[in-house]
Amino acid sequence: MKKLLLLALIVAAGAAGYIYWHPQLRSGLEQRVRHVVPGHGTTTLYKWRDADGHWQLSSEPPPPGTPYQTKQYRDDTNVVPDAAVTGQSDKH
């Protein structure tokens, strides 16, 4: 059983390597993947101070009449707000 599994892994690695190094197969595979995986979009984040003076960061706009800033991020980007921006800290 172990020999069969090892043989299957070797065949799969060989096939993956062949597809990677063969330009026509690789481009065909990339085109198929693009139909399955949506393109990169953007997400808009809103930053403003609330009535208590604390920074708020949200994907929803603030209440009407509240001054705010916007920032757009690509959906394939990991965004972690800084504690100084969100008004949070490690001190309790």
N, C-alpha and C positions, 0 to 999 in steps of 0.2 A: 504494500500500500504506500509506503514512504517513497519507494522508487517511482511509482506512478505519479505521486504528487510532485516530486522533484522534476520529473520529465515534463509535467504540465507547466510548472513554473519556468523551466528553461525555454519551452516553446513560446509561452506568453511573452517572456522577455525578448526573445528573438523577433517575434512579430512586432512588438512595440518599437524595438530598435530599427527594424526595417521600415516601418511607417514613418518614424522620426527622420530618418536619413533619406527617404525617397520623397522628393519635393512634390510630385503630383499627388501622391497618396496623402501627404501631410496637408496640402492646401485643400483637398477634397474633404478631409476630416475636419479641418478648421471651419470650412463653410457649413458643414452639417451642425457643428457645435454652435455656431452663431445663431442658427434657427432655434435651437433649444434654449440657449442662455441669452437673455435679453441684453441689449447693449447698455453701455454705461449711461446712467441718468444722473440727475443732480437732486440734492435735497437742500432746501432752504431752511436755515435756522435763524431765529429771531432773538435778539439780546436787548434787554431793557431793565430798568430799575422799577421795582414795585413801590407801592405807597410807603413802605417802611424803609426804603433805600437799599434793599437787597437786590443783587443782580439775579435776573431770571434768564434762562436759556431754554428755548422751546422750539418745536417744529410748527407750533401754532402762533399766529401773530398776537401781540398784546391787545388789551382792550382799546377801543377807539380813543384817540386823543393822546395816547401814550407815545412819547418819542422812543424810537428803537433803531437798532442797526440790524442789517441782514448780512448773512454770509452763506455762500453756496458751496457745497461739498459734493464731490463725485461720490456716487453710491458705492463704488469699490474702494473707498478710503475709510480707514478706521479713525474716528474722531473721538477723542476723550478730552472733555473740557478741563482746563487748568483750575485748580481750587481757587486761585485768585480771581478768576473770571466768574465763577459760580458763586463766590462768597462763602464757600465752605472751607474748613481747615481741619487739620488733624487735632487741634487743641480742643478740649472739651471743658 
